[in-house]
Amino acid sequence: MSQQLTRRKFLKTSAALGWGITLSSVARAADAKAASSKRGKRVYIMTDTEGVAGILDSENWCKPEGRYYDLGKELLTAEVNAAIAGFARAGATEFLVADGHGHGGINPKLLDPRAELARNWSPPPYPFSLDDSFGYVACVGQHAMSRTEHAHLAHTGSFGVFETTINGTAVGEFGEMALCAMQLGVRYIFGSGDLAFTKEAQALLPGIETVAVKRGTTPGRGDECDRDAYAKRNLAAIHAQPQRARAMIAAGAERALRRAKSDASFGILTLKPPFERVTILRRQAGQPKRIGRSNHPGDGIALMNAPMKYEVLKE
């Protein structure tokens, strides 16, 4: 074979390989762009009951044996549907609703048909079906953390928790999910609930869009209370009429997503590893206050799922 033919074959082969590499790079870039576009239309919505307008107390509204439990589920589901409507107006097309209330708070029959519903998670529970295929996280019906003044039905996980901190910062259920979202790189952009919760959320995640649908009116932090007394403490509140609350939520959700699309500066928690979680339990049933700790060098989700060993708190 002549040197000219050999050179021609080499150039042809090199060109083919070059085109292959280029086309492969283009395909990867296109796939990444498509995935990013899809993420931008997927919203994960964590829900709870105590932060819903019209939910007046835990005993009658939040427990299956309560006389207004079914009505409470209707009120929460309607607020979730309002959030979905607002996000949809801003371009979202896929929604996963996580029923985060202990006894269950969503009525599946009344849920917006565009949504999927997640419930009854296998251990370990965190991050409650959230993954990095979502672009955004929101919450509806959220209450403030334990020890919050002028909050309605405030608690962190249960009325038996005195306080939970992560790296020294007091957090509630909102903050715990914000840590999971941070670990996955998903932006937390919206939350609705009582006024005290909205202030908590804005302090932890500056820039987040919030909507207050009621405001608690009980002064003080309740540090003197044991578990049972604290469960009955923060019952006083002034509520928005439920239809008005839903209109505010729909408008806030739409604002949140439109803002998030044009401004990437908000929605990610800024806690640095290593992580330490400390939970103090209230006095209950003759037991003194107890304290537990868990640690992880770099994974916030693993931190939340790590077991805690409690010991008597020396005050």
C-alpha positions as CSV (number, residue, x, y, z in Angstrom):
1,M,0.0,0.0,0.0
2,S,1.4,3.4,-0.9
3,Q,2.2,6.0,1.7
4,Q,-0.5,8.3,0.1
5,L,-3.3,5.6,0.6
6,T,-2.1,5.0,4.2
7,R,-2.3,8.7,5.0
8,R,-5.7,9.0,3.4
9,K,-7.0,6.1,5.4
10,F,-5.5,7.5,8.6
11,L,-7.2,10.9,8.0
12,K,-10.5,9.2,7.2
13,T,-10.4,7.1,10.4
14,S,-9.3,10.1,12.5
15,A,-12.2,12.2,11.1
16,A,-14.7,9.4,11.9
17,L,-13.3,9.1,15.4
18,G,-13.4,12.9,15.8
19,W,-17.0,13.1,14.7
20,G,-17.9,10.2,17.0
21,I,-16.4,12.0,20.0
22,T,-18.1,15.3,19.0
23,L,-21.5,13.6,18.5
24,S,-21.1,11.8,21.8
25,S,-20.3,15.0,23.6
26,V,-23.3,16.7,21.9
27,A,-25.6,13.9,22.9
28,R,-24.4,14.0,26.5
29,A,-24.9,17.7,26.6
30,A,-28.4,17.4,25.1
31,D,-29.3,14.7,27.7
32,A,-28.0,16.8,30.5
33,K,-30.0,19.8,29.2
34,A,-33.1,17.7,28.9
35,A,-32.7,16.3,32.4
36,S,-32.2,19.8,33.8
37,S,-35.3,21.0,32.0
38,K,-37.3,18.1,33.4
39,R,-36.0,18.8,36.9
40,G,-37.1,22.4,36.6
41,K,-40.7,21.2,36.1
42,R,-40.8,18.7,39.0
43,V,-41.8,19.9,42.5
44,Y,-41.8,17.9,45.7
45,I,-44.3,19.0,48.3
46,M,-43.9,18.0,51.9
47,T,-47.1,18.4,54.0
48,D,-48.2,18.6,57.5
49,T,-51.5,19.3,59.2
50,E,-50.9,21.7,62.1
51,G,-50.0,24.7,59.9
52,V,-53.2,24.6,57.9
53,A,-55.8,27.5,58.2
54,G,-58.8,26.2,60.1
55,I,-57.0,23.5,62.0
56,L,-57.8,24.6,65.5
57,D,-56.2,22.0,67.8
58,S,-54.4,18.7,67.7
59,E,-56.9,16.6,69.7
60,N,-59.9,17.3,67.5
61,W,-58.4,18.0,64.1
62,C,-55.1,16.0,63.8
63,K,-55.9,12.5,65.2
64,P,-58.1,9.8,63.7
65,E,-60.3,9.7,66.7
66,G,-60.8,13.5,66.6
67,R,-64.3,14.7,65.7
68,Y,-62.9,17.0,62.9
69,Y,-60.1,14.7,61.6
70,D,-61.7,14.1,58.2
71,L,-62.5,17.8,57.7
72,G,-58.9,18.6,58.6
73,K,-57.7,16.3,55.9
74,E,-59.9,18.1,53.4
75,L,-58.5,21.4,54.5
76,L,-54.9,20.3,54.1
77,T,-55.6,18.6,50.7
78,A,-57.3,21.8,49.4
79,E,-54.2,23.9,50.4
80,V,-51.9,21.4,48.7
81,N,-54.1,21.6,45.5
82,A,-53.8,25.4,45.7
83,A,-50.0,25.2,45.8
84,I,-50.0,22.8,42.8
85,A,-52.2,25.2,40.9
86,G,-49.8,28.0,41.5
87,F,-46.7,26.0,40.6
88,A,-48.5,24.8,37.4
89,R,-49.2,28.4,36.4
90,A,-45.4,29.0,36.7
91,G,-44.6,26.0,34.4
92,A,-44.3,23.0,36.7
93,T,-45.8,19.8,35.3
94,E,-45.0,17.0,37.8
95,F,-45.7,16.9,41.5
96,L,-45.0,14.5,44.3
97,V,-46.9,15.1,47.5
98,A,-45.4,13.6,50.7
99,D,-48.0,13.1,53.4
100,G,-45.8,14.0,56.4
101,H,-48.5,14.1,59.1
102,G,-48.0,11.2,61.6
103,H,-51.6,9.9,61.4
104,G,-52.0,10.9,57.8
105,G,-53.3,14.2,56.5
106,I,-54.1,13.9,52.8
107,N,-57.4,12.7,51.4
108,P,-56.3,10.9,48.2
109,K,-59.7,11.2,46.6
110,L,-59.6,15.0,46.7
111,L,-55.9,15.4,45.7
112,D,-55.2,17.1,42.4
113,P,-55.0,14.4,39.7
114,R,-51.7,15.8,38.4
115,A,-50.0,14.8,41.7
116,E,-48.6,11.5,43.0
117,L,-48.8,10.7,46.7
118,A,-46.1,9.3,48.9
119,R,-46.8,7.7,52.3
120,N,-45.6,5.0,54.6
121,W,-41.9,5.0,54.0
122,S,-39.7,2.0,54.7
123,P,-36.9,2.6,57.3
124,P,-34.8,4.6,57.2
125,P,-37.4,7.3,56.4
126,Y,-35.4,10.3,55.4
127,P,-35.6,11.9,52.9
128,F,-39.2,10.7,52.5
129,S,-39.1,9.9,48.7
130,L,-37.3,13.2,47.8
131,D,-34.4,12.6,45.3
132,D,-32.3,14.7,42.9
133,S,-34.7,14.2,40.0
134,F,-36.7,17.2,41.5
135,G,-35.8,20.8,40.8
136,Y,-37.6,22.2,43.8
137,V,-39.0,21.5,47.3
138,A,-42.0,23.1,49.0
139,C,-44.0,22.6,52.1
140,V,-47.7,23.2,52.9
141,G,-49.3,23.1,56.3
142,Q,-46.0,23.5,58.2
143,H,-45.9,24.5,61.9
144,A,-43.1,26.2,63.8
145,M,-40.5,24.3,65.8
146,S,-40.8,23.6,69.5
147,R,-40.1,26.6,71.9
148,T,-41.3,29.2,69.3
149,E,-43.2,32.1,70.8
150,H,-46.6,33.1,69.3
151,A,-46.7,29.9,67.3
152,H,-49.7,27.6,66.8
153,L,-49.3,23.9,67.7
154,A,-45.5,24.2,67.6
155,H,-43.5,21.1,68.0
156,T,-40.5,19.2,66.4
157,G,-41.5,15.7,65.4
158,S,-43.6,15.4,68.6
159,F,-44.7,17.4,71.5
160,G,-42.2,15.5,73.6
161,V,-39.2,17.2,71.9
162,F,-37.9,20.2,73.8
163,E,-35.4,21.2,71.1
164,T,-33.3,19.9,68.2
165,T,-30.2,21.5,66.9
166,I,-27.9,20.8,63.9
167,N,-24.4,22.2,64.3
168,G,-25.7,24.4,67.1
169,T,-28.6,25.9,65.1
170,A,-32.1,25.2,66.4
171,V,-34.2,23.5,63.7
172,G,-37.7,22.1,63.3
173,E,-39.2,19.7,60.8
174,F,-38.7,22.3,58.1
175,G,-35.0,22.6,58.8
176,E,-34.5,18.8,58.9
177,M,-36.0,18.5,55.4
178,A,-34.0,21.5,54.2
179,L,-30.8,19.6,55.3
180,C,-32.0,16.6,53.2
181,A,-32.7,18.9,50.2
182,M,-29.2,20.5,50.6
183,Q,-27.6,17.0,50.5
184,L,-29.4,16.3,47.2
185,G,-28.8,19.7,45.7
186,V,-32.5,20.4,45.4
187,R,-33.7,24.0,46.1
188,Y,-36.3,24.6,48.9
189,I,-38.3,27.6,47.5
190,F,-41.7,27.8,49.2
191,G,-43.5,27.2,52.5
192,S,-46.9,27.9,53.9
193,G,-48.1,27.6,57.5
194,D,-48.5,29.8,60.6
195,L,-46.7,33.1,60.8
196,A,-44.1,31.9,63.3
197,F,-43.1,29.1,60.9
198,T,-42.7,31.6,58.0
199,K,-40.3,33.7,60.1
200,E,-38.4,30.5,61.1
201,A,-38.1,29.5,57.4
202,Q,-36.9,33.0,56.3
203,A,-34.3,33.0,59.0
204,L,-32.9,29.6,58.0
205,L,-33.2,30.0,54.2
206,P,-33.1,33.7,53.3
207,G,-35.1,34.5,50.2
208,I,-37.5,31.6,50.5
209,E,-41.1,32.6,49.5
210,T,-43.6,32.0,52.4
211,V,-47.3,32.5,53.0
212,A,-48.8,32.8,56.5
213,V,-52.3,31.5,56.7
214,K,-52.7,32.0,60.5
215,R,-50.9,33.4,63.5
216,G,-50.5,32.0,67.0
217,T,-51.2,34.4,69.9
218,T,-49.7,32.5,72.9
219,P,-46.8,34.3,74.4
220,G,-43.7,32.6,75.9
221,R,-41.8,29.5,74.9
222,G,-43.3,26.9,77.2
223,D,-39.9,25.7,78.6
224,E,-41.6,25.0,81.9
225,C,-44.0,22.4,80.3
226,D,-43.7,18.7,80.3
227,R,-44.8,16.8,77.2
228,D,-48.5,16.6,78.1
229,A,-48.7,20.3,79.1
230,Y,-46.9,21.5,76.0
231,A,-49.3,19.5,73.7
232,K,-52.1,21.7,75.1
233,R,-50.3,24.9,75.3
234,N,-50.1,26.7,72.0
235,L,-53.8,26.5,70.9
236,A,-54.7,30.1,70.5
237,A,-54.5,31.5,66.9
238,I,-56.2,33.8,64.4
239,H,-56.9,32.1,61.1
240,A,-57.4,33.2,57.5
241,Q,-60.7,32.0,56.0
242,P,-59.7,28.8,54.2
243,Q,-60.7,30.0,50.7
244,R,-58.6,33.1,51.2
245,A,-55.7,31.0,52.5
246,R,-55.8,28.9,49.4
247,A,-55.7,31.9,47.1
248,M,-52.7,33.3,49.0
249,I,-50.9,29.9,48.7
250,A,-51.6,29.6,45.0
251,A,-50.2,33.1,44.4
252,G,-47.2,32.5,46.6
253,A,-46.3,29.2,45.0
254,E,-46.5,30.8,41.5
255,R,-44.3,33.7,42.7
256,A,-41.8,31.2,44.3
257,L,-41.3,29.2,41.1
258,R,-41.1,32.3,38.8
259,R,-38.5,33.8,41.2
260,A,-36.5,30.6,41.4
261,K,-36.3,30.3,37.7
262,S,-34.8,33.8,37.4
263,D,-32.8,33.9,40.6
264,A,-30.6,30.9,41.7
265,S,-29.4,32.7,44.9
266,F,-31.9,31.2,47.3
267,G,-33.2,27.8,48.3
268,I,-30.1,25.9,49.5
269,L,-29.1,25.6,53.2
270,T,-25.6,26.7,54.1
271,L,-24.6,24.3,56.8
272,K,-21.0,23.0,56.6
273,P,-20.0,19.4,57.5
274,P,-19.2,17.6,59.8
275,F,-22.7,17.5,61.1
276,E,-23.9,17.0,64.7
277,R,-27.6,16.6,65.6
278,V,-28.6,17.1,69.3
279,T,-32.1,16.5,70.5
280,I,-33.4,17.2,74.0
281,L,-36.6,15.6,75.2
282,R,-39.1,17.2,77.6
283,R,-40.0,15.7,81.0
284,Q,-42.7,13.1,80.6
285,A,-44.3,10.3,82.7
286,G,-42.0,10.8,85.6
287,Q,-38.9,10.9,83.4
288,P,-36.5,13.8,83.5
289,K,-35.2,15.7,80.5
290,R,-33.0,13.6,78.3
291,I,-30.5,14.4,75.6
292,G,-29.3,12.5,72.5
293,R,-26.7,13.0,69.9
294,S,-25.8,11.7,66.4
295,N,-23.0,12.7,64.1
296,H,-21.9,12.2,60.5
297,P,-18.8,13.5,58.7
298,G,-20.6,14.7,55.6
299,D,-24.0,13.3,54.8
300,G,-27.0,15.2,56.2
301,I,-29.5,12.5,55.2
302,A,-27.4,9.8,57.0
303,L,-27.3,12.2,60.0
304,M,-31.1,12.4,60.1
305,N,-31.4,8.6,59.9
306,A,-28.7,7.8,62.5
307,P,-30.0,6.4,65.8
308,M,-29.7,8.3,69.0
309,K,-28.9,7.1,72.5
310,Y,-30.5,9.2,75.1
311,E,-29.2,9.9,78.6
312,V,-30.4,12.1,81.4
313,L,-29.7,15.8,80.8
314,K,-27.7,17.4,83.6
315,E,-28.9,20.9,84.0
